Amino acid sequence: MTLWLAGVVLVAGVQEPLDPVLRGLLHLGRHQGADGLWGARAPGCVCLDRRRWPEAGAEPDPATRSRIEALIERLADPDIAARTAAERDLTRIGLASVSLLRAAAGDGDAERAARCRALLDRLGGDRARPDVGLSGLVLLGFLGAGYSHLSKDAYDGVCFGTVVRRGLDGMKSRQRADGAWDADDPVSNVHAALAMSEAYGMTGSNLWKESAEKGLAFVESVAPKDGRHEVWRVLAFRSGWMGDVWKEKAESLRASRERLAVGDGPQARAGIAILDQWLDRRRGGAGAEALAALDPWLLGSEELLLCAIGMRAAWKASEAKCQDWMEALEFRTLRAMGPLGCGAVELQSGLKESVLGTLALLAYWRYGSSLANPVGLGPFER
């Protein structure tokens, strides 16, 4: 196994506290949950923590509808006891009140609207929970920057090695017997398996060996559902299929290329460019040209990351079109990441934007990794 984001060299001359990759990792490290994962509120975090509002239930009968409307009207009552009783009765009515609460949540009475939103939050279930897919991406950020569970580096009181160790322990404890982590989201399983594979490949530690092997075996057993899933699977396989295993299984990835060739989205173009280089040692060509034609400013954050990896695989870094594209990526990513801190954005979406931006910058700044050098090719030129 190899570290597919290894060998990162941060921009020379920039003081570490100002370096955007380091700043992103420090922000992510501070948002690690008590269980070692990311997605739930960390101690001291004041980011917005929204519950999902529930879908409306069956349309209430006329009598119930009239009662709900009257209760919502009482949410603006100056008497706190009347408001509390109305909130209690609306909670008991439950999902039948959702459509009317949603309508009132945006009406002109600010206090009543706020109480309607609070009730919708309460009916919506649990707050943000630990997310193994997000956690896998965050761990890839730390591992890609060269920090393992053995690292002693500490910044502003946060030891990155401790963050990685707690994260990997948390991931390992949530893995199921079949090797999966998330029964509903196959891409989250790939992110988690890739993180465990990278941790094992980086250190050779038996702490992560079994988890990585089981995770990758599960990923291989699940057919790709779309181009995004396909490309992440390819990256995971490149991490885990080393030596003779890679030689034996690499040809099976031609089926992945054929499936990706059917679509024309950014992820498909990225995957084609990566596989052309991996399987045939070919840079340039129609696949690479199609990828280079994409405008970084029009890509979503995850699309941008996958396309950045594809560009590094498809072109020599000395190529003018690669340089121009990557410079646009850097500028767009730094603009999108903006100031990192609590309170400005919703918790999980803010963390995901932060880690995807950090990974994109790592792809921009790193020297030759396994993406450039899967079968003995030279490192990327700078």
C-alpha positions, 0 to 999 in steps of 0.5 A: 500500500502507498500513500497516494497524497504522500510527499507534500511540500508546503509552499516555501517561505510561508510561515506555518501559522499562515499556511492554508493547508496547515490552517485547514488541518488545525481547524479540522483537528479542533473539530474532532468529536469526542469519539475521534470522528467528525460530523458531531459537535466538538467540545467548544465548537459553536458552528451552527448545528442544524437538525434536518426538518422532517418531511410533512406527514399526511394532510391533517383533517379539517378539524385537526388543521384548524387546531394546528393553526390556532396553536401556531397562532398562540406561539406569538402569545405574550403569556409564556404559559400559553406559548409553552402549552401550544408548543407541547400540544404541537409536539404531541400532534407531531408530523401532521403539523409539519406543513403548517409549521413550515409555512409559518416558519417564514412568516412576518412575525419573527418570534412566532417564526423562530418558535416554529423553526425550533419545533421543526428542529425538535421533530426532525430527530437527532442533531448531526452525528459522526460521519465516517465518510467525512471522517475518512476524508479528514484523515486523508488530509492529515495523512496526505500532509505527512502526519501519521498516528506516530507524529509528534507535531503540535500546532497551537496545542493540537498534536496532529499525531493524536488527532490521527490516532483518535480518528483511526481508532474511532473508525476501526471501532465502527467497522462492521464484521463484513468490512463496511462502515456505512450501510447506506452510502457506498462512497462513505465506505470507500473514503473510510477504507482508503483512509485505513489503507493509507494509514497502513501503507504509510506506517506498516502498522498492524494496528490498521492492517486488518481493518484496511484489508477488510474495508478494501475487500468490501469496497471491491464487492460493491458495484459502482453506482455512479461516476463519483463512486467509480473514481473513489473506488479506483483511488482506493484500489490504487492505494491497496493493490500493491506489487504483484496484486496491482499487476494481477488486478490492474487490467480489471480497471479497464472495465471502470474506464469503459463505464466512465467513458459512457458519461461526460461529467467532471468525475468521469473525465478525471477517472479516465485521465487517471486510468489512462496514465495508470494503465497505459502510462499515457499522458495527454490525449483526448481524455486529458484534453477533455479534462483540461477543458473544464473550468475550475470555477464551475466545479463543485468542491469534490469535483474540483478535488478529483479533477485536480488529481486527474490533472496531475496524472494526465499532464506533466506539471511543466505543461502550460495548460496544467500550470494555468489550470492548477493556478486557477484551482489554487485561487478558487479553492482559497476563495471558497475556503475563506476564513476558517472558524466557528459560527459562520456555517452549518457544522457538517457542510462547513467541515466538508468544504474545509477538508475538500479544499485542504485536499485540493491544495495538497494535490496542487502542492505535492511532489510525485506520489503514487498517482504519478508513479504507480508502476515505476514512472518518474515523479511529477515535474515541477 
